[in-house]
Amino acid sequence: MNRPTEPISPDADQHTDPFGERAALPWRRSVQLLGQRFDFHAQTEALMALVDAAYAQLPAHALPGVAAPCRVELRLGDDVAPTWSGEPPEPRMLGGAGFLGAAVDAANLALISPAERRALVTLSNGMLRHAYHARYELLEFAVFTLAARAADLMPLHAGCVGRRGVGALLLGESGAGKSTLTLHGLLRGLDFLSEDAAFARAADGLVTGVANYLHLRADALRFLAAHPAVEQRVRASPSIRRRSGVEKFELDLRGGWAPLAPAPLRLAHVVFASPRAADGELLVPLDADALRMRLVATQSYAAGLAGWPAFEVTMAGLHGWELRRGTHPREAAAALAGLFE
């Protein structure tokens, strides 16, 4: 619920606040997110709408032992003519003196202080017209970085689905059909945890994520003839354009129509989606060494973090699989669902 605060007087001496740091932040949300509480404070309704687009109506995941909340401030950047035309350029990564950040330009950036469990995101009105990039490349960067550092989570570039509290990571090259596989898995009753960012805890193998969107290519529609209501929902979804130039439908899974994981999942499986056609069984088991090598190869950022050796201990108890293509995604989804039976 929003709780208005007292605005700073417009007659206040601007020289005592040259960067607008005392500007009122009247829009507020508290969200249980990625196993912990996030308090969002926004200067404008449009900025809070970006938060709602990303994190409203999510299952309230909690992780044992995480107490202090994280605070994210969203402020309006100077609305000057940007030096870029068309879509905004990719943010530049920043770091030093205990801070991490990402900046598109002087008006659009995210700064994170993990030690203080706080982040600042500034966005111009021009950037808000590119809401997809603002949400994924600045707001999400701030939230994900805080979540990983505050709760000692391993950030993995992987999707995750599960059933009855047990989870499977989904990995694979771009274009391997992971999102289409995930959608058909949900149609078979699997719970959705995340599309491409999962956060695992080495101590107990629990994994959490943001269960908001799936991004589907238009060619995924041909596999939904048996599910006309879902096909119509995909067609009615907004289209976004990836940095690679690929356009996709952004399918919102919230609102009660799709099964979302109600709590963090306990990892049991790691599944690598392969473009290779199956010549027998779709699921091919991987031994421990092959699983470890594939994970290290696909998780270059996580593998360089201090917590990776502890996560490798957890990996030793997971089942690894290569999931090959069938003639229809529902076949691969059936094989995936079979892991939880």
C-alpha positions, 0 to 999 in steps of 0.5 A: 500500500502506498503511504504518502510522505511529506514533500520537501518545500519547493522553496528549499535552498537548492544549494543544500541539496544540489543532486535532489537527494532529498526529493520526496519519495511518496510511492512505496511498496514492500515486496517479499522477493527472492527470499527476502523483503524489498522496500521500494521507494519511488519519486513518481507513479510511473517509476512505481509502475515499473516496479509493479510490472516486474514484481507485483503478484509474485509468490512471497518466497522466504528463505530461513535466516534472512532478516534485514530488508533491502531498500531500493530508491527510484528517482527521476533522472534529468529529462534532457535529450539523450545522446542516443536515438532508437533503443538505449545503448547497453549499460556500462558496468561500474564498480569501486569503493564498495559500490557496484553499478550500471549506467546508460548515461548520467540520467539513467543508472543503478548504484548498489551498496551491498554492505548497506543493502541499498540501491538507487535507480535513476531513470529519465522519462525518455528511458521510461518509454523503453520500459523493457530495457529500464526494467531488465537492465537497471531495476533488475540489475539492482534487485538481483545484485542486492538479493545475491549479496544480501542473502549469500545466493549463487546467481545462475543464468538458468531457468527453473521449474519444479513440482511439490517443492523439488526443482530442476534447473534448465540450461541451454544455448540461445534458441534451444527452445527453453522457454517453449519447453518451460511453457509446455511443462507448465501445461503439464502442471509443473510450477514455474520459478524463473525463466533465465535467472535462478538464485541458489543457496549452497547451504541447503540447495534451496533456489528462488527466482522471479516468476513473472514472464516467459519470452516466446518467439512467434514460431512457438505458436505453432505448437499451441494448437491444442491450447487455443486459450494459451495461444490467444494469450501469447498473441495478445502479449506485448512484443519486445526486442532483445539486444540480439535483434530477436523479437519475442512475445512477453507472456505474463504468467501472473494472475492465477492462470499459470502455476507458480512455485509458491515457495523456494524449491529444493534443487534435485536436477540440472537439465541441459536443453539440447538442439540435438534430435533424439534418436531414442530416449529424450533424457540422457543422464550425465555423470558427475564430472560431465555435469560439473564441466557443463555447469562451469562452462555455462556459468562463467560469472557464478564460477568466478565467485567466492561461493562457487566451491561451496555450491560445487559441493551441493552440485555433487548431489544433483542429477544431471541430464541432457534433454534432446528434441522430440518431434513436439515440445510436449514430448520433451515436457513430458520427459521433464515432468517425469523427473518429478514422478 
